[in-house]
Amino acid sequence: MAEQLKHFFNEQLVRSIADELRRAYPSLRKDRFVAACMKGLTDLELIARGWHIAEVMRAFLPHPFAAAADILIASLGPEAERTGELGMAPFRYLPHVLFVQKYGLEDFDPAMRAQYELTKRFSAESSIRAFLVHYPEATYERLQTWARDDNVHVRRLVSEGTRPRLPWAPRLRAFQDDPRPVIALLELLKDDAERYVQRSVANNLNDIAKDHPDLAVSVCREWLRDASPDRTWIVRHALRSLVKKGHRGALAVLGVGAKPQVDLSGACLVPASARIGEEIRFSFELLSTGKRLQELLVDYAVHFVKANGTARAKVFKLRKIALPPSGRVELGSAISLKDMTTRRHYPGRHQIDVLINGVPYPLGAFDLRAGAEPSRGQRRSAR
């Protein structure tokens, strides 16, 4: 997949970017621009290709930065109308964002104008972080204004760009140490009507919870007062990491903090051993031993063996149930053992726990073996 992604920046796209820039800046030497962009481009990965094209922009666009920023803005296509998954198309503006991130740091207002327009088409969530570090007060003040903007992509930038632990970006250490300024921005967005923004708010608060769990729980508890269904969704999504860790405060906020009164029986794992690439199915039965209706959040944890032989638990969602006195329920699921970009599998004994309101109940274990050797016919076809 990564191999396919990097090829998005090919000669055809470079020529398209050149055409857009030339319409806004007729003096652009298009053929030389394209040639400079293509020099060494095929040897680079996706992000490196974006940086390479950004450096070529620097060489071919006028100085100072403010003049180049005006050209970039004038060259942009239509604003993105949809939210959510937009595919690779917006990545055409990755070089533009990187250009602003590096060369706009000494020219605040033109850089902010450029990011304001770019985020409506791609996202300035990475570049805005450089300005939060370089101009913390001025950038924060601008984000307070943008939190009330009519454009959904601009509002999302306020939340996504201030995530202390945004994936694939440098962490914002100041916000990791003291997330209260971020929480103040999230307060402005917690009732946003767009799920696109709501998801970002929840992810930001989930980031905060990793460094300040009790503070995040306190915020979520306050947010649940007279909460709309959308705000309730934000809280549940924001607390997901703490719930997986069995944080008592997070579980209590969600109404599943009571110690479960249950017996677990009939545990079944099929098969008892498997090869990498196959799957394991499990099932079990819960019997209520309590005298009242119990709200139970049931998850399960697989202790995946790592390359060094140690194990690390990964928690998966199962179900939330209301179990009456003497009530029974049979639950189960399947565990995929196929290698993925986010998880590789290694031979060894894998434990499974059921987590009920954060309390672990051992379910059993299975042995994972190396993947099957290809047959002689498969080896011939591979050649």
C-alpha positions as a Markdown table, in Angstrom:
| # | Residue | x | y | z |
|---|---|---|---|---|
| 1 | Met | 0.0 | 0.0 | 0.0 |
| 2 | Ala | 2.8 | 2.4 | 0.9 |
| 3 | Glu | 4.4 | 1.7 | -2.4 |
| 4 | Gln | 1.2 | 2.8 | -4.2 |
| 5 | Leu | 0.7 | 5.9 | -2.0 |
| 6 | Lys | 4.1 | 7.3 | -2.9 |
| 7 | His | 3.4 | 7.0 | -6.6 |
| 8 | Phe | 0.6 | 9.5 | -6.2 |
| 9 | Phe | 3.2 | 12.2 | -6.7 |
| 10 | Asn | 4.2 | 11.4 | -10.3 |
| 11 | Glu | 5.0 | 13.5 | -13.3 |
| 12 | Gln | 1.3 | 13.9 | -14.2 |
| 13 | Leu | 0.5 | 15.4 | -10.8 |
| 14 | Val | 3.6 | 17.5 | -10.9 |
| 15 | Arg | 2.5 | 19.0 | -14.3 |
| 16 | Ser | -0.9 | 19.6 | -12.9 |
| 17 | Ile | 0.5 | 21.5 | -9.9 |
| 18 | Ala | 2.8 | 23.5 | -12.3 |
| 19 | Asp | -0.3 | 24.4 | -14.4 |
| 20 | Glu | -2.1 | 25.7 | -11.3 |
| 21 | Leu | 0.8 | 27.7 | -10.1 |
| 22 | Arg | 1.5 | 29.2 | -13.6 |
| 23 | Arg | -2.1 | 30.4 | -13.9 |
| 24 | Ala | -1.6 | 32.3 | -10.6 |
| 25 | Tyr | 2.0 | 33.3 | -11.5 |
| 26 | Pro | 2.5 | 33.5 | -15.3 |
| 27 | Ser | 6.3 | 34.1 | -14.8 |
| 28 | Leu | 6.7 | 30.5 | -13.6 |
| 29 | Arg | 9.1 | 28.6 | -15.8 |
| 30 | Lys | 6.9 | 25.5 | -16.1 |
| 31 | Asp | 9.2 | 23.1 | -17.9 |
| 32 | Arg | 12.1 | 23.8 | -15.6 |
| 33 | Phe | 9.8 | 23.6 | -12.6 |
| 34 | Val | 8.6 | 20.1 | -13.7 |
| 35 | Ala | 12.1 | 19.0 | -14.5 |
| 36 | Ala | 13.4 | 20.1 | -11.1 |
| 37 | Cys | 10.5 | 18.3 | -9.3 |
| 38 | Met | 11.1 | 15.1 | -11.2 |
| 39 | Lys | 14.8 | 15.0 | -10.5 |
| 40 | Gly | 15.3 | 12.2 | -8.0 |
| 41 | Leu | 11.6 | 12.1 | -7.2 |
| 42 | Thr | 11.1 | 8.4 | -7.9 |
| 43 | Asp | 13.8 | 7.5 | -5.3 |
| 44 | Leu | 11.7 | 9.1 | -2.5 |
| 45 | Glu | 8.9 | 8.0 | -0.3 |
| 46 | Leu | 5.6 | 9.8 | 0.0 |
| 47 | Ile | 6.4 | 12.5 | 2.6 |
| 48 | Ala | 9.9 | 13.0 | 1.2 |
| 49 | Arg | 8.3 | 13.6 | -2.2 |
| 50 | Gly | 6.1 | 16.3 | -0.7 |
| 51 | Trp | 9.2 | 18.0 | 0.8 |
| 52 | His | 11.1 | 17.7 | -2.4 |
| 53 | Ile | 8.4 | 19.5 | -4.4 |
| 54 | Ala | 8.1 | 22.1 | -1.6 |
| 55 | Glu | 11.8 | 22.9 | -2.0 |
| 56 | Val | 11.3 | 23.3 | -5.7 |
| 57 | Met | 8.5 | 25.7 | -5.0 |
| 58 | Arg | 10.8 | 27.7 | -2.9 |
| 59 | Ala | 13.3 | 27.9 | -5.8 |
| 60 | Phe | 10.8 | 28.9 | -8.4 |
| 61 | Leu | 8.3 | 31.2 | -6.5 |
| 62 | Pro | 9.1 | 34.8 | -5.7 |
| 63 | His | 10.5 | 36.0 | -2.4 |
| 64 | Pro | 9.5 | 37.2 | 0.2 |
| 65 | Phe | 7.2 | 34.5 | 1.5 |
| 66 | Ala | 4.1 | 36.8 | 1.5 |
| 67 | Ala | 4.3 | 37.0 | -2.3 |
| 68 | Ala | 4.6 | 33.2 | -2.6 |
| 69 | Ala | 1.7 | 32.7 | -0.2 |
| 70 | Asp | -0.6 | 34.8 | -2.3 |
| 71 | Ile | 0.4 | 32.7 | -5.4 |
| 72 | Leu | -0.3 | 29.5 | -3.5 |
| 73 | Ile | -3.7 | 30.7 | -2.4 |
| 74 | Ala | -4.6 | 31.9 | -5.9 |
| 75 | Ser | -3.6 | 28.5 | -7.4 |
| 76 | Leu | -5.9 | 26.4 | -5.1 |
| 77 | Gly | -8.8 | 24.5 | -6.6 |
| 78 | Pro | -12.3 | 24.3 | -5.1 |
| 79 | Glu | -12.8 | 23.8 | -1.4 |
| 80 | Ala | -13.6 | 20.3 | -0.2 |
| 81 | Glu | -17.3 | 19.9 | 0.2 |
| 82 | Arg | -17.4 | 16.5 | 1.9 |
| 83 | Thr | -15.9 | 15.5 | 5.2 |
| 84 | Gly | -14.4 | 12.2 | 6.4 |
| 85 | Glu | -12.6 | 9.9 | 4.1 |
| 86 | Leu | -11.6 | 11.8 | 0.9 |
| 87 | Gly | -9.0 | 9.4 | -0.5 |
| 88 | Met | -5.7 | 10.5 | -1.9 |
| 89 | Ala | -6.9 | 13.5 | -3.9 |
| 90 | Pro | -6.3 | 16.2 | -1.3 |
| 91 | Phe | -2.7 | 15.0 | -0.9 |
| 92 | Arg | -1.9 | 17.1 | -4.0 |
| 93 | Tyr | -1.6 | 20.0 | -1.5 |
| 94 | Leu | 0.9 | 18.3 | 0.7 |
| 95 | Pro | 3.8 | 20.2 | -0.8 |
| 96 | His | 1.9 | 23.5 | -0.3 |
| 97 | Val | 1.4 | 22.8 | 3.4 |
| 98 | Leu | 5.0 | 21.8 | 3.9 |
| 99 | Phe | 6.1 | 24.9 | 2.1 |
| 100 | Val | 4.1 | 27.1 | 4.5 |
| 101 | Gln | 5.3 | 25.0 | 7.5 |
| 102 | Lys | 9.0 | 25.7 | 6.7 |
| 103 | Tyr | 9.1 | 29.0 | 4.9 |
| 104 | Gly | 6.2 | 30.8 | 6.5 |
| 105 | Leu | 7.5 | 30.8 | 10.1 |
| 106 | Glu | 9.0 | 34.2 | 9.8 |
| 107 | Asp | 5.8 | 35.8 | 8.3 |
| 108 | Phe | 2.9 | 34.9 | 10.6 |
| 109 | Asp | -0.1 | 36.6 | 9.0 |
| 110 | Pro | 0.5 | 35.4 | 5.4 |
| 111 | Ala | 1.3 | 32.0 | 6.7 |
| 112 | Met | -2.0 | 31.8 | 8.7 |
| 113 | Arg | -3.9 | 33.0 | 5.7 |
| 114 | Ala | -2.4 | 30.3 | 3.6 |
| 115 | Gln | -3.1 | 27.6 | 6.2 |
| 116 | Tyr | -6.7 | 28.8 | 6.6 |
| 117 | Glu | -7.3 | 28.3 | 2.8 |
| 118 | Leu | -5.2 | 25.1 | 2.5 |
| 119 | Thr | -7.0 | 23.3 | 5.4 |
| 120 | Lys | -10.3 | 23.7 | 3.5 |
| 121 | Arg | -8.8 | 21.5 | 0.8 |
| 122 | Phe | -6.3 | 19.2 | 2.5 |
| 123 | Ser | -5.4 | 19.8 | 6.2 |
| 124 | Ala | -3.0 | 22.1 | 7.9 |
| 125 | Glu | -3.1 | 20.0 | 11.1 |
| 126 | Ser | 0.7 | 19.2 | 10.8 |
| 127 | Ser | 1.9 | 22.6 | 9.7 |
| 128 | Ile | -0.1 | 24.6 | 12.4 |
| 129 | Arg | 1.9 | 22.8 | 15.1 |
| 130 | Ala | 5.1 | 24.6 | 14.0 |
| 131 | Phe | 3.3 | 27.9 | 14.6 |
| 132 | Leu | 2.0 | 26.8 | 18.0 |
| 133 | Val | 5.6 | 26.2 | 19.0 |
| 134 | His | 7.0 | 29.4 | 17.3 |
| 135 | Tyr | 4.1 | 31.8 | 18.0 |
| 136 | Pro | 2.2 | 30.1 | 20.9 |
| 137 | Glu | 0.1 | 33.1 | 22.0 |
| 138 | Ala | -0.7 | 34.5 | 18.5 |
| 139 | Thr | -1.5 | 31.1 | 17.0 |
| 140 | Tyr | -3.7 | 30.1 | 20.0 |
| 141 | Glu | -5.6 | 33.4 | 19.7 |
| 142 | Arg | -6.2 | 32.7 | 16.0 |
| 143 | Leu | -7.4 | 29.2 | 16.8 |
| 144 | Gln | -10.0 | 30.6 | 19.2 |
| 145 | Thr | -11.4 | 32.6 | 16.3 |
| 146 | Trp | -11.3 | 29.6 | 13.9 |
| 147 | Ala | -13.2 | 27.5 | 16.4 |
| 148 | Arg | -16.3 | 29.6 | 15.5 |
| 149 | Asp | -15.6 | 29.6 | 11.7 |
| 150 | Asp | -18.4 | 28.6 | 9.3 |
| 151 | Asn | -16.2 | 26.1 | 7.5 |
| 152 | Val | -16.1 | 22.7 | 9.0 |
| 153 | His | -12.6 | 22.0 | 7.9 |
| 154 | Val | -11.3 | 25.1 | 9.7 |
| 155 | Arg | -13.1 | 24.1 | 12.9 |
| 156 | Arg | -11.7 | 20.6 | 12.7 |
| 157 | Leu | -8.2 | 22.1 | 12.3 |
| 158 | Val | -8.6 | 23.7 | 15.8 |
| 159 | Ser | -9.0 | 20.4 | 17.4 |
| 160 | Glu | -6.9 | 18.1 | 15.2 |
| 161 | Gly | -3.9 | 20.6 | 15.1 |
| 162 | Thr | -3.7 | 20.8 | 18.9 |
| 163 | Arg | -3.8 | 17.1 | 19.6 |
| 164 | Pro | -0.8 | 16.6 | 22.0 |
| 165 | Arg | -0.1 | 13.2 | 20.4 |
| 166 | Leu | -1.2 | 13.6 | 16.8 |
| 167 | Pro | 0.0 | 10.5 | 14.9 |
| 168 | Trp | 2.9 | 11.0 | 12.4 |
| 169 | Ala | 3.7 | 14.5 | 13.8 |
| 170 | Pro | 5.9 | 15.8 | 16.5 |
| 171 | Arg | 4.2 | 15.9 | 19.9 |
| 172 | Leu | 3.2 | 19.2 | 21.4 |
| 173 | Arg | 5.1 | 18.9 | 24.7 |
| 174 | Ala | 3.7 | 22.1 | 26.2 |
| 175 | Phe | 0.2 | 20.7 | 25.8 |
| 176 | Gln | 1.2 | 17.3 | 27.1 |
| 177 | Asp | 2.5 | 19.0 | 30.2 |
| 178 | Asp | -0.5 | 21.3 | 30.6 |
| 179 | Pro | -3.5 | 20.4 | 28.4 |
| 180 | Arg | -5.9 | 23.0 | 29.9 |
| 181 | Pro | -5.5 | 25.5 | 27.0 |
| 182 | Val | -6.5 | 22.7 | 24.6 |
| 183 | Ile | -9.5 | 21.7 | 26.7 |
| 184 | Ala | -10.6 | 25.4 | 26.5 |
| 185 | Leu | -10.6 | 25.1 | 22.7 |
| 186 | Leu | -12.4 | 21.8 | 22.9 |
| 187 | Glu | -15.1 | 23.4 | 25.0 |
| 188 | Leu | -15.8 | 25.7 | 22.0 |
| 189 | Leu | -16.2 | 22.6 | 19.8 |
| 190 | Lys | -17.9 | 20.0 | 22.0 |
| 191 | Asp | -21.4 | 20.8 | 20.6 |
| 192 | Asp | -20.3 | 21.1 | 17.0 |
| 193 | Ala | -23.0 | 19.6 | 14.7 |
| 194 | Glu | -20.5 | 17.8 | 12.4 |
| 195 | Arg | -19.4 | 14.3 | 13.2 |
| 196 | Tyr | -16.1 | 15.1 | 11.4 |
| 197 | Val | -15.4 | 17.7 | 14.1 |
| 198 | Gln | -16.8 | 15.6 | 16.9 |
| 199 | Arg | -14.5 | 12.7 | 16.1 |
| 200 | Ser | -11.5 | 15.0 | 16.2 |
| 201 | Val | -12.6 | 16.5 | 19.6 |
| 202 | Ala | -12.9 | 12.9 | 20.9 |
| 203 | Asn | -9.5 | 11.9 | 19.6 |
| 204 | Asn | -7.9 | 15.0 | 21.1 |
| 205 | Leu | -9.4 | 14.3 | 24.5 |
| 206 | Asn | -8.3 | 10.6 | 24.1 |
| 207 | Asp | -4.7 | 12.0 | 23.6 |
| 208 | Ile | -5.0 | 14.1 | 26.7 |
| 209 | Ala | -6.3 | 11.0 | 28.7 |
| 210 | Lys | -3.0 | 9.2 | 28.0 |
| 211 | Asp | -1.0 | 11.8 | 30.0 |
| 212 | His | -3.7 | 13.1 | 32.3 |
| 213 | Pro | -6.4 | 10.4 | 32.8 |
| 214 | Asp | -8.1 | 11.9 | 35.8 |
| 215 | Leu | -8.4 | 15.3 | 34.2 |
| 216 | Ala | -9.9 | 13.8 | 31.0 |
| 217 | Val | -12.4 | 11.8 | 33.1 |
| 218 | Ser | -13.3 | 15.0 | 35.0 |
| 219 | Val | -13.9 | 16.8 | 31.7 |
| 220 | Cys | -16.1 | 14.0 | 30.4 |
| 221 | Arg | -18.1 | 13.9 | 33.6 |
| 222 | Glu | -18.9 | 17.6 | 33.2 |
| 223 | Trp | -19.7 | 17.2 | 29.5 |
| 224 | Leu | -22.3 | 14.5 | 30.2 |
| 225 | Arg | -24.4 | 16.9 | 32.2 |
| 226 | Asp | -27.5 | 17.6 | 30.1 |
| 227 | Ala | -25.5 | 16.1 | 27.2 |
| 228 | Ser | -27.0 | 15.7 | 23.7 |
| 229 | Pro | -26.6 | 12.4 | 21.9 |
| 230 | Asp | -23.7 | 13.8 | 19.9 |
| 231 | Arg | -21.8 | 15.0 | 23.0 |
| 232 | Thr | -22.4 | 11.6 | 24.6 |
| 233 | Trp | -20.9 | 10.0 | 21.6 |
| 234 | Ile | -17.8 | 12.2 | 22.0 |
| 235 | Val | -17.4 | 11.2 | 25.6 |
| 236 | Arg | -17.6 | 7.5 | 24.9 |
| 237 | His | -15.1 | 7.8 | 22.0 |
| 238 | Ala | -12.8 | 10.0 | 24.1 |
| 239 | Leu | -12.7 | 7.5 | 27.0 |
| 240 | Arg | -12.0 | 4.4 | 24.8 |
| 241 | Ser | -8.3 | 4.0 | 25.7 |
| 242 | Leu | -9.0 | 4.4 | 29.4 |
| 243 | Val | -11.9 | 2.0 | 29.2 |
| 244 | Lys | -9.6 | -0.6 | 27.6 |
| 245 | Lys | -7.2 | -0.1 | 30.4 |
| 246 | Gly | -9.9 | -0.6 | 33.0 |
| 247 | His | -9.7 | 2.9 | 34.4 |
| 248 | Arg | -12.3 | 2.9 | 37.2 |
| 249 | Gly | -13.1 | 6.6 | 36.8 |
| 250 | Ala | -13.7 | 6.3 | 33.1 |
| 251 | Leu | -15.9 | 3.2 | 33.5 |
| 252 | Ala | -17.9 | 4.9 | 36.2 |
| 253 | Val | -18.6 | 7.9 | 34.0 |
| 254 | Leu | -20.0 | 5.5 | 31.4 |
| 255 | Gly | -22.1 | 3.8 | 34.0 |
| 256 | Val | -20.2 | 0.5 | 34.0 |
| 257 | Gly | -17.9 | 1.1 | 36.9 |
| 258 | Ala | -19.5 | -1.4 | 39.4 |
| 259 | Lys | -17.6 | -4.6 | 40.2 |
| 260 | Pro | -19.3 | -7.3 | 38.2 |
| 261 | Gln | -21.1 | -10.1 | 40.0 |
| 262 | Val | -20.9 | -12.9 | 37.4 |
| 263 | Asp | -19.6 | -16.4 | 36.8 |
| 264 | Leu | -17.9 | -17.2 | 33.5 |
| 265 | Ser | -18.3 | -20.7 | 32.3 |
| 266 | Gly | -18.2 | -22.8 | 29.1 |
| 267 | Ala | -15.1 | -21.2 | 27.7 |
| 268 | Cys | -14.3 | -22.7 | 24.3 |
| 269 | Leu | -11.4 | -21.9 | 21.9 |
| 270 | Val | -11.4 | -23.4 | 18.4 |
| 271 | Pro | -8.9 | -24.5 | 17.3 |
| 272 | Ala | -6.6 | -24.9 | 20.3 |
| 273 | Ser | -3.6 | -24.0 | 18.0 |
| 274 | Ala | -3.4 | -22.2 | 14.7 |
| 275 | Arg | -1.0 | -20.9 | 12.1 |
| 276 | Ile | -0.2 | -17.3 | 11.4 |
| 277 | Gly | -2.8 | -16.2 | 8.8 |
| 278 | Glu | -5.6 | -18.2 | 10.2 |
| 279 | Glu | -8.2 | -17.4 | 12.9 |
| 280 | Ile | -9.3 | -18.5 | 16.4 |
| 281 | Arg | -12.9 | -18.5 | 17.5 |
| 282 | Phe | -13.9 | -18.3 | 21.1 |
| 283 | Ser | -17.1 | -18.4 | 23.1 |
| 284 | Phe | -18.2 | -18.3 | 26.8 |
| 285 | Glu | -21.3 | -17.9 | 29.0 |
| 286 | Leu | -21.9 | -15.3 | 31.6 |
| 287 | Leu | -24.2 | -16.0 | 34.5 |
| 288 | Ser | -25.4 | -13.2 | 36.8 |
| 289 | Thr | -24.8 | -13.9 | 40.5 |
| 290 | Gly | -26.1 | -10.5 | 41.6 |
| 291 | Lys | -29.5 | -9.5 | 42.9 |
| 292 | Arg | -30.0 | -6.5 | 40.7 |
| 293 | Leu | -29.8 | -5.6 | 37.0 |
| 294 | Gln | -26.2 | -5.1 | 36.0 |
| 295 | Glu | -24.8 | -2.9 | 33.3 |
| 296 | Leu | -21.8 | -4.7 | 32.0 |
| 297 | Leu | -19.2 | -3.6 | 29.4 |
| 298 | Val | -17.6 | -6.8 | 28.0 |
| 299 | Asp | -14.3 | -6.6 | 26.1 |
| 300 | Tyr | -11.6 | -9.1 | 25.6 |
| 301 | Ala | -7.8 | -8.8 | 25.6 |
| 302 | Val | -5.4 | -10.9 | 23.5 |
| 303 | His | -1.8 | -11.1 | 24.8 |
| 304 | Phe | 0.0 | -11.1 | 21.5 |
| 305 | Val | 3.5 | -12.5 | 21.5 |
| 306 | Lys | 6.1 | -10.0 | 20.2 |
| 307 | Ala | 9.3 | -10.6 | 18.3 |
| 308 | Asn | 11.4 | -10.7 | 21.5 |
| 309 | Gly | 9.2 | -13.4 | 23.0 |
| 310 | Thr | 7.4 | -11.1 | 25.5 |
| 311 | Ala | 3.6 | -10.5 | 25.3 |
| 312 | Arg | 1.6 | -7.4 | 25.1 |
| 313 | Ala | -2.2 | -7.2 | 25.5 |
| 314 | Lys | -4.5 | -5.6 | 22.9 |
| 315 | Val | -8.0 | -5.0 | 23.9 |
| 316 | Phe | -11.0 | -5.4 | 21.5 |
| 317 | Lys | -14.6 | -4.3 | 22.0 |
| 318 | Leu | -17.2 | -7.0 | 22.4 |
| 319 | Arg | -20.6 | -5.9 | 23.8 |
| 320 | Lys | -22.4 | -3.8 | 26.4 |
| 321 | Ile | -25.2 | -5.8 | 28.0 |
| 322 | Ala | -27.8 | -5.4 | 30.7 |
| 323 | Leu | -27.8 | -8.7 | 32.7 |
| 324 | Pro | -30.8 | -9.3 | 35.0 |
| 325 | Pro | -30.5 | -11.4 | 38.2 |
| 326 | Ser | -29.8 | -15.0 | 37.3 |
| 327 | Gly | -29.6 | -13.9 | 33.7 |
| 328 | Arg | -27.4 | -15.8 | 31.2 |
| 329 | Val | -25.8 | -14.7 | 28.0 |
| 330 | Glu | -23.5 | -16.4 | 25.6 |
| 331 | Leu | -20.9 | -14.3 | 23.9 |
| 332 | Gly | -18.0 | -14.9 | 21.5 |
| 333 | Ser | -16.0 | -13.6 | 18.6 |
| 334 | Ala | -13.2 | -14.4 | 16.2 |
| 335 | Ile | -9.5 | -13.3 | 16.4 |
| 336 | Ser | -7.8 | -12.8 | 13.1 |
| 337 | Leu | -4.2 | -13.9 | 13.0 |
| 338 | Lys | -3.4 | -12.4 | 9.6 |
| 339 | Asp | -0.4 | -10.0 | 9.5 |
| 340 | Met | -1.4 | -6.4 | 9.1 |
| 341 | Thr | 0.5 | -3.1 | 8.7 |
| 342 | Thr | -0.3 | -2.3 | 12.3 |
| 343 | Arg | 0.4 | -5.7 | 13.8 |
| 344 | Arg | 2.6 | -8.7 | 13.0 |
| 345 | His | 2.2 | -12.1 | 14.6 |
| 346 | Tyr | 4.8 | -14.3 | 16.1 |
| 347 | Pro | 4.7 | -17.9 | 17.2 |
| 348 | Gly | 4.1 | -18.6 | 20.9 |
| 349 | Arg | 1.4 | -19.1 | 23.5 |
| 350 | His | -1.3 | -16.4 | 23.5 |
| 351 | Gln | -3.5 | -15.8 | 26.5 |
| 352 | Ile | -7.0 | -14.4 | 26.2 |
| 353 | Asp | -8.8 | -12.5 | 29.0 |
| 354 | Val | -12.4 | -11.4 | 29.1 |
| 355 | Leu | -12.7 | -7.9 | 30.6 |
| 356 | Ile | -16.0 | -7.2 | 32.4 |
| 357 | Asn | -16.2 | -3.6 | 33.6 |
| 358 | Gly | -12.5 | -3.6 | 33.4 |
| 359 | Val | -12.0 | -6.7 | 35.6 |
| 360 | Pro | -10.0 | -9.5 | 33.8 |
| 361 | Tyr | -11.3 | -13.0 | 33.7 |
| 362 | Pro | -8.9 | -15.6 | 32.2 |
| 363 | Leu | -10.6 | -17.3 | 29.2 |
| 364 | Gly | -7.8 | -19.6 | 28.0 |
| 365 | Ala | -4.9 | -19.7 | 25.6 |
| 366 | Phe | -3.9 | -20.9 | 22.2 |
| 367 | Asp | -0.7 | -21.8 | 20.5 |
| 368 | Leu | 0.3 | -19.9 | 17.4 |
| 369 | Arg | 2.7 | -21.5 | 14.9 |
| 370 | Ala | 4.5 | -20.1 | 11.9 |
| 371 | Gly | 2.5 | -19.8 | 8.7 |
| 372 | Ala | 2.2 | -22.9 | 6.4 |
| 373 | Glu | 4.8 | -23.5 | 3.8 |
| 374 | Pro | 3.6 | -22.9 | 0.3 |
| 375 | Ser | 2.9 | -26.1 | -1.7 |
| 376 | Arg | 5.1 | -27.1 | -4.6 |
| 377 | Gly | 2.4 | -25.9 | -7.0 |
| 378 | Gln | 2.1 | -22.5 | -5.3 |
| 379 | Arg | 5.9 | -22.1 | -5.4 |
| 380 | Arg | 5.9 | -22.7 | -9.2 |
| 381 | Ser | 3.1 | -20.2 | -9.8 |
| 382 | Ala | 4.9 | -17.6 | -7.7 |
| 383 | Arg | 7.8 | -17.9 | -10.1 |
